[in-house]
Each structure stands twice: as structure tokens, then as C-alpha cells.
Amino acid sequence: MSSVAALLEALGPTKVLTDAETLASRRHDYWMVSHLRDRFGGAAPAPACVLRPTSVADVQAIVRLAAKHGTPLLPFGLGSGVVGGVITGPETILLDMGSMTATRSVDPVNLLVTFDAGKNGLEAEQDMAAQGLTIGHWPQSIALSTVGGWIATRASGQFSTAYGNIEDIVYAIEAVLPDGSLVNLGKGPRASAGPDLRHIMLGSEGTLGVITGVTLSLRRAPERQALTAFAAKTMREGFEFQREIVQVGWRPPVMRQYDERESRRLHEDAADCTVIMVHEGPAGLVEAEVAAVTALAERMGLKALPDTIVTHWLGHRNHVAGWDQILGRTMVADTVEVSAPWDRIAEVYDAATKSVSEIPGCRASSAHSSHVYRSGLNLYFTFAIQLDSTDAMEAAYFEAWQRIMQATADCGGSVAHHHGIGRVRRDWMKTELGEGGARLLRSLKAAIDPKGIMNPGVMIPDA
Ligand SMILES: Cc1cc2nc3c(=O)[nH]c(=O)nc-3n(C[C@H](O)[C@H](O)[C@H](O)COP(=O)(O)OP(=O)(O)OC[C@H]3O[C@@H](n4cnc5c(N)ncnc54)[C@H](O)[C@@H]3O)c2cc1C
């Protein structure tokens, strides 16, 4: 019996879908290259079936059957991944977690909430807001992604500088391992109980198991919000300003710095780099923080800008142009996020934007920072390249990625800040982890998933 027939027998036709429309809709995620191949040739084949489990027991049954038949199994959230973590083959069975969306429990005393992994991010946040609470995790894709996907890709939200990335917000993770067994990882607000096994699932990208439930640590909705914006004459000046703010101990949840090109997109007449901040928390803290960063800006020679720039950003922050518009102009474009310590970040910015700008046909090479730490920050590069022929598009796309990865690695940064590895960055994992780290990751995969059924070809570097 084929794996699809066995799944149909075990789960029934409402949970095992094989109609052409459903299969076509689940072939890949949001990675530009998959959209490019759909349009110009080389489209990913449809999976063998799409599974819509409604319980953890369903997921366990599916994983056991996949293991028994040695069939590739691909967990899917809402498909907003941007690095090629989801590409199906004709054998793949795709596990669509979007069918498991319950809010299992809310605990207002301990500020904990447990969701099924397929819960839509925006719906999760809105449910909590209705109770005066917030998750505080605002990826730009909040409406397009699941809480399980956040864990699987180690996601970052726009308010991360104060509230942390998903690894700082997660409390516990429930997952089905590739042998069908269920694990609950994380107990208590903190533990010194050996290695933190939640981190095996954080960033696992579907390769080490299926995340079925996620418990997050909530916050009370902030009492006060205030907005500030400043002009810095150079990126270096802006970086120094941000470094001073966080190293002194202030924590505006949103701190973003745009280079000149991106500043012009943010507000008309911008001639310099722009730093914007959202301050949130108890009223007294917000007032003190706004006074401190304003005084610091004055001392360091940055000019205060109207806070309407930040209001505008807040209103438009989740708008994204579709790939079709770009591909239709024989252009390739993408965003690439990396990180580096403070003393290297300007170098990474200069090297990567310059290197990409030298690619023939480059129409845009720019960056902003959006996640700040005591020891450094991220950069989020944007590139757009226009080609004469559709044949040259994929090569130009990979060339831009290669140049940003190389510039970052050469300057001592990390090649992936928050979108994950997928396929586009898999070859860079050896640079990131070193030979020893890559070997350790492969050993972990071999131990947990000896048959190699979970999302093959993604994240884990080849030997
Ligand atoms: C417009 C746009 C803006 C974005 N902005 C941000 C941002 O601000 N911050 C950020 O961090 N990311 C951002 N992303 C990237 C993306 O939204 C995140 O990576 C997100 O966490 C993916 O969630 P998903 O549910 O859509 O996962 P999918 O795309 O469905 O899957 C992503 C990967 O996770 C695996 N996976 C998904 N669910 C599970 C599960 N339950 N168990 C095991 N593995 C699973 C998949 O196999 C795949 O490898 C953005 C993407 C887009 C398109």
C-alpha cells in the first residue's frame, strides 16, 4: 500500500487532500526563486498529498506512517517563509498545520498562553489584546505566519529590542519527533536542567520534528507609547547613537536606522540617515526614556525629526509589494538579514551594499537596521536588479545573495539574523557553524531522524 493510501485509510478523506488545487497551493513558500521558477520555468512539482490534522494524535499517526514508508514529510505553517524552506517533490507529504488553530489555555496570573502550532500570528495577538495582554512579537508577516512557524524559523518581531526575539518569548514547546513520540520541552520560568532542549526545535525548519503546541510568555499591554525620530549625518553616527542608548540601559522596543536611500522612502526630503524609535511601558519609564534619548541625540549632534515619520511607519509597516510586480519587469529583488558586533557593523554595511551595487543592472542596494543588542545589531539589506533577459534572472539573484553573505562573513558577522536558512543559505551553514558545528548538527539530525524523512534538503549542510 502506498503512503497516501495508508494515510487515507488511517485519517479519512477530509484530512488527506489530493485535489489539484490544494496540491498546487502548497508547493512552496514565499521564496522569490520559487515564484520566479513558477513564472519562467522549473516550477516545483505538487506534493503527493496535503494533510490537515486536527489533533496531536493525528500528527503522531502521520509521522509514524511517513517513517514506516520512508516518505519525505514537510511541515507547513502558512508558507510565509522566504528562504525556500518549503519546496515539495512528487513524493512529499505536506503536513499543513494551519488546520490546528486552537488557543488551548490562557493563564493571566503567570502571563502564559498555549496555542496549537497552526494558530495565525495576528489572530493570536488580537486574542491576547482583547484581554489587555500582548505577545509583543510583531514580525512584518504577523498576519501571514503561524506561531509554530515562528519557532521553526527562530523569528524576530519589530519590537524585539525590548521584548526579545521568539526564543526570549517562548516558554514551552510541544513537538512530535520523527519516530512519532511526543515531547514537552520547557518547564518553569527558568531551569538549570542540562541543555535547553527547546533550542533543538527553535530554528529547526521542519527538519527535526513537528511543532504541535507553543506556550508563550505574555506581557501586559503597555500603559504608554511615545514615538521619536532623529536624523544622523552618516550610518556610523547613527550606529554610535544606537549603541550608546542600549549600552546605557535604555530599551525602546522599536529601534530602526535607515540609510539615505531607504530614508527617502520613509519620509520625503530626507537627506540623511534616519533613526526611528517606539518607546513603550509604564508612563514614567517612557517619559524618562524619551527625555534621555532626546538629550543624547542633542549631545551627539543628531537632529530631532517630527514623530509623524514614526506614525507613518507604524501605519504602513506591514505592507509588502508582491513578487509579480517585480518579476514582471524582468527584475529580481530580495531582502537579506545578517548581524554583526558594533565594531564591524559599518564595515559590513559598506562592503555588502557596495558589492551588490556593482552587479550589472543593479537598481537598488540599501539597508536598514531593526533589531538592537548590547553587543551589536542586525542589518536588513534590500537589492533589486533588472536584467535584459529572463534567463539571467536566477544567476543575478544568487550573485547578490553570495555577495552579501561573503561580505558579512569576511567582516566577522553572522550570515542569518531572522529569516532562517532554508535552501538559499544552506551552503553558508559551514561558514556559520564551522566544520565542528556542522558535524554536530548532522549528528543531531541523524540521531533524531535516522531515516531522514523530515524536510530533506533544508538547513542542514551536506557532509
Ligand atoms: C512579507 C513578509 C515579511 C516577513 N517579515 C518577517 C519578520 O519581520 N520577522 C521574521 O522573523 N520573519 C519574517 N518573514 C519570514 C516568515 O514570515 C517567518 O519565517 C515565519 O516565521 C514563517 O512562518 P510560517 O508559519 O509562514 O512558516 P512556513 O513558511 O510555512 O514554514 C517555514 C519553515 O518552518 C517549518 N515549519 C512551519 N511550521 C512548522 C511546525 N509546526 N513544525 C515544524 N516545522 C514547521 C517549515 O517546514 C519551513 O521549513 C517575513 C515573510 C514575509 C513574506
The ligand as a Gaussian input file, in Angstrom:
#p B3LYP/6-31G(d) Opt

LIG

0 1
 C        6.190000      39.900000       3.818000
 C        6.999000      39.079000       4.770000
 C        7.542000      39.677000       5.903000
 C        8.277000      38.919000       6.813000
 N        8.722000      39.519000       7.961000
 C        9.372000      38.782000       8.893000
 C        9.794000      39.384000      10.117000
 O        9.559000      40.553000      10.391000
 N       10.454000      38.604000      11.003000
 C       10.714000      37.287000      10.754000
 O       11.315000      36.634000      11.601000
 N       10.326000      36.702000       9.592000
 C        9.656000      37.403000       8.668000
 N        9.239000      36.810000       7.499000
 C        9.531000      35.388000       7.251000
 C        8.411000      34.421000       7.722000
 O        7.191000      35.080000       7.882000
 C        8.813000      33.743000       9.010000
 O        9.909000      32.912000       8.742000
 C        7.703000      32.920000       9.673000
 O        8.119000      32.580000      10.971000
 C        7.305000      31.676000       8.908000
 O        6.098000      31.177000       9.487000
 P        5.083000      30.277000       8.649000
 O        4.080000      29.789000       9.615000
 O        4.559000      31.018000       7.474000
 O        6.038000      29.089000       8.209000
 P        6.210000      28.382000       6.778000
 O        6.653000      29.358000       5.774000
 O        5.021000      27.579000       6.470000
 O        7.434000      27.396000       7.118000
 C        8.719000      27.902000       7.368000
 C        9.647000      26.768000       7.809000
 O        9.244000      26.294000       9.090000
 C        8.831000      24.938000       9.038000
 N        7.620000      24.818000       9.875000
 C        6.499000      25.575000       9.824000
 N        5.620000      25.176000      10.767000
 C        6.194000      24.148000      11.427000
 C        5.782000      23.305000      12.502000
 N        4.600000      23.428000      13.096000
 N        6.646000      22.336000      12.920000
 C        7.860000      22.180000      12.345000
 N        8.290000      22.948000      11.324000
 C        7.476000      23.926000      10.865000
 C        8.599000      24.617000       7.571000
 O        8.857000      23.259000       7.285000
 C        9.595000      25.556000       6.894000
 O       10.868000      24.972000       6.849000
 C        8.507000      37.551000       6.559000
 C        7.965000      36.955000       5.415000
 C        7.213000      37.706000       4.529000
 C        6.643000      37.034000       3.327000

